[in-house]
Structure formats: C-alpha cells, structure tokens
Amino acid sequence: MTDADRRSKLIELWLERPEEEHTDTGMLNFFHWLVEHHPELLKHGTRDPYQYLKVDLTGHVAPPPPFTRRCLPRLEFQSKSPAVRSQKQ
C-alpha cells in the first residue's frame, strides 16, 4: 500500500465517523480504534504514530471552540493576614 493510499483510506474512515467526533478528543479515540482494528494504516517512523495521524488528518479536524473569559469562574483573593483583610473592609 502506498503512502497516498494509506492516507486516503485513513481519511475515508475518519469522515465516516459522526461529525461531532471530528475533534481533538475524537482523533485520540480514533487513534486507539486504529491501533486495535487497522494498525497497518498508522504511519511508523522516527516520531510517535499519533503525531503522524495528526498530520494526516490536518484540515479534517474541527477547531476547538473559541476561548472566552465568561467560561471561567471569578476567583476572589482572600488574604490570610488580618491587616490586609481589615483594609479591604
């Protein structure tokens, strides 16, 4: 199997998965599935096979949602020093 054929089959299998799984986490799950069911499709070389998979699927993985500050809880600083606490009041 040529490298182009391997990559073509890999992308075909990836695109058969539900679109909501086309994420970084979904790619990791897909990698584990490939290890078990189609290890011949994973490229082996000097790098980790998962890193090669990430390159092979470039352009086929949904970007992560944008980061917004609204999704983080607001943290209040509480000093243990009584002097600092009395200044705040």
N, C-alpha and C positions, 0 to 999 in steps of 0.2 A: 504494500500500500504506500503510495507516495505521500509526502507531507501535505500536499494540497488536498488529496482525497481524505486523509485523516481529519484535517481541519474542517472540510466540508461536511463530513459525517457528524463531527462534534457539534458544529453549529446547527445542523439539522435536528439533532437530538435536543439541543438546548432550546430551540424555538418550538419544539413540541410541548415543552413544559408550559404550565399556565403563566400568563404574562405577569401576574403578581409575584411570581417566584423569580423573575429576572432582576434580582437584586444581588448585592454582595453576599448576603447570607444564603440566598438561593444558590449562588455559584459554589459556595462551600459545600452545601448539601449535594449539589450536582457532582462535585469532585468526589465526594465519598461514594456516591452511587456509581460513578465511573470506575473507581478503584475496584469495586465489587463485581460489576457487571460487564464493563468494557475497558479493562486496563490497557488494551492494545491501542486505544485512542489517546491515551495520555503520552505526551512527549517526554522523553527522558534525556537528560544531558547533564551539563555541569550545574544546572540550577534545580531547585525544587519543582517537581511536576505541577504543583498548584500554581506556581508563578508562571509557568508556560501556559497553563489553562487561562489565566487572567489575560495574557497577551492574545491568545487565540480567540477569546470572546470579546475583545475590545470592540466597542461600538454596538454590542448586543446586550449590555447590562444597563439597567436603568440607573440614572444618577441618584445619589441619596437625596432625601428631601432637604430643602434649604434650612440652615440653622437660624433660629430666631431666639432672641433673648427671652421672649414670652414663655418659652417652654421650660425655663429654669426657675426653681423656687427662689424667692427672695430670702436671703440669709441676713440675719441681723447679728452684728458683732456684740458680744456680751463680755465685758471685761471682768476679770476676777478681782481686780483691785477696787476696794471700796471708794478710794479717792476719785477714780475715773467714773464710777457709777454715780456718785453724788454730783459731779459736774454736769452730767447728762440730764439730770432731773431738774 
